[in-house]
Amino acid sequence: MTIALVTGANGFLGSCLVRHLLARGYTVRALVRSGSDALANLGAEVVHGDLRMMESVEQAVKGVDVVFHAAAVSGFWGSWKHFHSNNTLATINVVDACLNAKVQRLVYTSSPSVTFDGQHQINVDESAPYSQKWLAHYPHSKALAEKYVLDANDGQQFLTCALRPHLIWGPGDHHLIPRLLTRAREKKLMRVGDGANQIDNIYVDNAATAHIQAAEALRPGGVVCGRAYFISQGDPVNCWNWINDILKAAGLERVKRSISYYWAYRLGYACELYHEMFDIQREPRMTRFLAAQLAKSHYFNINRARRDFGFTCDVSLDEGMSRLEASLRS
């Protein structure tokens, strides 16, 4: 029986991945910093630890066949030390511990933002290089981590790949959708740009399935080894229509106010300077990275994932939205 370790198992994607693995007959070890009841009730072995501490990671990977490294700190504001230690250095610890324990397979949850430099991304594929213009510490720290994971692949004894899911959403999300709804309720949500930008997204169960498909395709000499993959629903949507659909599902009014990208970007820059000057830790209302993400198109070609490990979306956008609406109104 295959033993899988999921890091960040209390997170939105991590907990969904645990459920999917258990349903497929895997033995699952869930690594979390705190809390355990829900995962234990599902049938997972829960272990506590901090990925920044090598000893914790070494204990977690003992006897494991495959690691799904989904833990990360996300966001568009915070210190470099915070993002680098939790995303980059923690990933280095995971890779090194896997090598020491002779774990054969590692699937890393990366981000499409590792290639984002503030410009439109239209049908971008994996040939796109890492950004040379970082607008936030999160994508920079994730890019360094992804590169370390992929460079560690040797194609025979240690097999790695990285998945780049874009805007994971669905019932149970406690990050993206709650933040969106909070801003809407506080009348702080404004459309940025002309409202024509197209974006990708992915329903959480589809993202979990992709991770398992990729892991099962990691074979010595296989094409998946050492590669990164964009994954999404495969059908770009208008960013602001999608946001309005989510607001409607929650019984809220659609976005009515707007600001140009020019002024949003400059407002973000001013907010960043102000927060840095006065050492304010909470996230600014706007940042340059957020302005660009909300105004620019960013959608991706997922043909490589479809071809290399048979990625498909079992849950359609419409079905996912119906499930989300049911959960928001329950």
C-alpha positions in Angstrom: 0.0 0.0 0.0 1.4 3.4 -1.0 2.1 5.8 1.9 1.7 9.5 1.0 2.7 12.5 3.1 0.7 15.7 2.6 2.3 18.9 4.0 -0.1 21.7 4.7 -2.8 19.2 5.3 -5.0 21.6 7.2 -5.0 24.0 4.3 -7.7 24.2 1.6 -5.9 22.2 -1.1 -4.1 20.0 1.4 -7.2 18.8 3.2 -8.9 18.1 -0.1 -5.9 16.1 -1.3 -6.0 14.0 1.9 -9.6 13.1 1.2 -8.9 12.2 -2.4 -5.9 10.1 -1.5 -7.8 8.2 1.2 -10.6 7.5 -1.2 -8.1 6.0 -3.7 -6.8 3.6 -1.0 -3.6 5.5 -0.1 -2.3 5.4 3.5 -2.0 9.1 4.3 0.2 10.9 6.8 -0.9 14.5 7.3 1.8 17.1 8.5 0.3 20.1 10.3 1.5 22.7 12.7 -1.6 22.4 14.9 -5.0 20.8 15.0 -5.7 17.3 14.0 -9.3 16.1 14.8 -10.8 16.5 11.4 -8.0 14.8 9.5 -7.8 12.0 12.1 -11.5 11.4 11.7 -11.0 11.0 8.0 -8.5 8.2 8.6 -5.2 10.0 8.2 -2.2 9.7 10.5 -1.6 13.2 11.8 1.9 14.4 12.7 2.7 17.8 14.0 5.8 19.8 13.0 7.3 22.9 11.4 8.8 22.6 8.0 11.3 25.2 8.9 12.8 22.7 11.4 14.7 20.0 9.6 14.1 17.5 12.5 10.3 17.8 12.0 10.6 17.1 8.3 12.9 14.2 8.7 10.5 12.5 11.1 7.5 13.2 8.8 9.1 11.6 5.7 10.2 8.4 7.3 8.8 5.4 5.5 6.9 7.5 3.0 6.6 6.6 -0.7 5.4 9.9 -2.1 5.3 13.5 -0.7 2.8 16.1 -1.7 4.3 19.4 -0.6 1.3 21.7 -0.5 2.2 23.9 2.5 3.0 27.5 1.8 2.4 31.0 3.1 0.5 33.0 0.5 -0.4 36.7 0.2 0.8 39.9 -1.4 2.3 41.6 1.7 4.8 40.7 4.4 8.6 40.6 5.0 11.0 38.7 2.7 12.2 36.7 5.7 8.6 35.5 6.4 8.0 34.3 2.8 11.5 33.0 2.2 11.6 30.9 5.4 8.1 29.4 5.0 8.2 28.9 1.3 11.8 28.6 0.1 13.7 27.3 3.1 10.9 25.0 4.1 10.8 23.5 0.7 14.6 23.0 0.7 14.2 21.1 4.0 11.5 18.9 2.4 13.6 18.1 -0.6 16.7 17.3 1.4 14.8 15.2 3.9 13.3 13.2 1.0 16.7 12.6 -0.4 18.1 11.5 3.0 15.2 9.2 3.5 15.2 7.8 0.0 11.7 9.0 -0.8 11.2 8.4 -4.5 8.6 10.9 -5.5 7.8 14.5 -4.7 5.0 16.7 -6.1 5.3 20.4 -5.3 2.4 22.8 -5.3 3.8 25.9 -7.0 2.1 28.9 -8.5 1.6 30.5 -11.9 2.8 33.7 -10.4 6.4 32.5 -10.6 6.2 33.7 -14.3 4.2 36.9 -13.6 5.9 40.3 -14.2 2.8 42.5 -14.2 2.0 42.2 -17.9 -0.8 40.3 -19.6 -0.3 36.5 -19.8 -2.3 35.1 -22.6 -2.3 31.3 -23.2 1.2 31.1 -21.6 2.8 27.7 -21.5 5.7 26.3 -19.5 8.3 27.7 -21.8 7.7 31.0 -20.1 10.8 31.9 -17.9 10.7 32.9 -14.3 9.9 36.6 -13.8 12.6 39.1 -13.7 10.4 41.7 -12.0 9.0 40.6 -8.7 6.0 42.7 -7.5 5.7 40.7 -4.2 7.7 38.3 -2.1 5.3 35.4 -2.5 5.9 34.6 -6.2 9.7 35.2 -5.8 9.9 32.8 -2.8 7.8 30.2 -4.7 10.0 30.4 -7.8 13.1 29.7 -5.8 11.4 26.8 -4.2 10.1 25.4 -7.5 13.5 25.6 -9.0 15.1 23.7 -6.1 12.5 21.0 -6.4 12.9 20.5 -10.2 16.7 20.7 -10.0 16.7 17.9 -7.4 15.1 15.5 -9.9 17.5 12.9 -11.2 15.0 10.9 -13.3 15.7 7.6 -11.6 16.1 7.6 -7.8 14.4 10.8 -7.0 11.5 12.0 -9.2 10.0 15.4 -8.8 7.5 17.7 -10.6 5.7 21.0 -9.8 2.1 21.9 -10.4 1.0 25.5 -10.9 -2.7 25.7 -10.0 -4.3 29.1 -10.6 -6.9 30.6 -8.2 -8.0 27.4 -6.4 -11.6 27.8 -5.2 -14.6 25.9 -3.9 -16.6 25.2 -0.7 -14.4 25.2 2.4 -12.0 27.8 1.1 -10.8 30.0 3.9 -8.6 32.4 2.0 -9.6 33.6 -1.5 -13.4 33.7 -1.3 -13.7 34.8 2.3 -11.4 37.8 1.6 -13.4 38.6 -1.5 -16.7 38.5 0.4 -15.4 40.5 3.3 -14.2 43.3 1.0 -17.5 43.3 -0.8 -19.5 43.5 2.5 -17.2 46.4 3.7 -17.8 48.2 0.3 -14.1 48.1 -0.3 -14.2 46.0 -3.5 -13.5 47.9 -6.7 -13.0 46.7 -10.3 -9.5 47.4 -11.4 -8.9 48.2 -15.0 -11.4 48.1 -17.9 -13.0 44.8 -16.8 -12.1 42.9 -19.9 -9.3 40.8 -18.5 -9.5 37.0 -18.8 -8.3 34.7 -16.1 -7.9 31.0 -15.3 -9.1 29.3 -12.1 -9.4 25.8 -10.9 -11.9 24.0 -8.7 -10.3 22.5 -5.6 -11.2 18.9 -6.4 -9.7 19.2 -9.9 -6.5 20.6 -8.4 -6.3 17.6 -6.0 -6.9 15.1 -8.8 -4.1 16.7 -10.8 -1.6 16.3 -8.0 -2.4 12.6 -7.7 -2.3 12.0 -11.5 1.1 13.7 -11.7 2.4 11.6 -8.8 1.3 8.4 -10.4 2.9 9.4 -13.6 6.3 10.0 -11.9 8.2 7.0 -13.2 12.0 6.5 -13.8 12.8 8.0 -17.1 9.2 9.3 -17.5 8.3 12.6 -19.2 6.8 14.1 -16.1 10.1 14.0 -14.1 11.6 17.4 -13.5 8.8 19.4 -15.2 6.5 22.1 -14.1 2.8 22.2 -15.2 0.2 24.9 -15.4 -3.2 23.4 -14.3 -6.6 25.1 -14.5 -10.2 24.6 -15.6 -8.8 25.0 -19.1 -11.5 27.6 -20.0 -10.6 31.2 -19.2 -13.3 33.5 -17.8 -13.8 37.2 -17.5 -12.3 38.1 -14.2 -15.0 40.5 -13.1 -17.9 38.4 -14.3 -16.5 35.5 -12.3 -16.1 37.7 -9.2 -19.7 38.9 -9.6 -20.9 35.3 -10.0 -19.3 34.5 -6.6 -20.8 37.6 -5.0 -24.2 36.6 -6.4 -23.8 33.1 -5.0 -23.3 34.7 -1.6 -26.3 36.9 -2.0 -24.2 40.1 -2.4 -24.4 42.9 -4.9 -22.1 42.9 -7.9 -19.1 45.2 -8.1 -20.2 48.7 -9.0 -17.2 51.0 -8.4 -14.1 51.0 -10.5 -10.6 52.4 -10.7 -8.2 52.5 -13.6 -5.2 50.3 -13.6 -2.9 53.4 -13.8 -4.3 54.8 -10.6 -4.6 51.4 -8.8 -1.0 50.6 -9.5 0.1 54.0 -8.2 -2.1 53.7 -5.2 -0.6 50.3 -4.5 2.9 51.7 -4.7 2.0 54.5 -2.3 0.3 52.1 0.1 3.5 49.9 0.1 5.7 52.9 0.9 3.4 54.0 3.7 3.3 50.6 5.3 7.0 50.2 5.0 7.7 53.6 6.4 5.6 53.1 9.5 6.3 49.3 9.8 2.6 48.4 9.4 2.2 44.6 9.3 -1.4 44.3 8.1 -1.9 44.0 4.4 -2.3 47.3 2.5 -5.7 47.9 0.8 -3.9 47.9 -2.5 -0.4 46.8 -3.7 1.2 46.8 -7.2 1.0 43.0 -7.4 -2.7 43.0 -6.5 -3.5 45.8 -9.0 -1.8 43.9 -11.7 -3.5 40.6 -10.8 -6.9 42.2 -10.9 -6.4 44.2 -14.1 -4.3 42.0 -16.3 -5.2 38.8 -18.2 -3.5 35.7 -17.0 -4.5 32.4 -18.4 -2.5 29.4 -19.4 -2.1 26.6 -21.9 -2.6 23.3 -20.0 -1.9 21.0 -23.0 1.3 19.7 -21.4 -0.6 18.4 -18.3 -3.3 16.9 -20.5 -0.7 15.1 -22.6 1.8 14.0 -20.0 -0.4 12.7 -17.2 -3.9 12.8 -18.6 -5.2 15.8 -16.6 -8.9 16.4 -16.9 -11.4 18.4 -14.9 -14.1 16.2 -13.4 -15.9 19.2 -11.9 -17.1 21.8 -14.4 -17.1 25.5 -13.7 -21.0 25.5 -13.5 -21.1 22.5 -11.2 -18.4 24.0 -9.0 -20.3 27.3 -8.7 -23.5 25.4 -7.8 -21.7 23.6 -5.0 -20.2 26.9 -3.8 -23.5 28.6 -3.8 -25.0 25.8 -1.8 -22.2 26.0 0.8 -22.4 29.8 1.1 -26.1 29.8 1.7 -26.3 26.8 4.0 
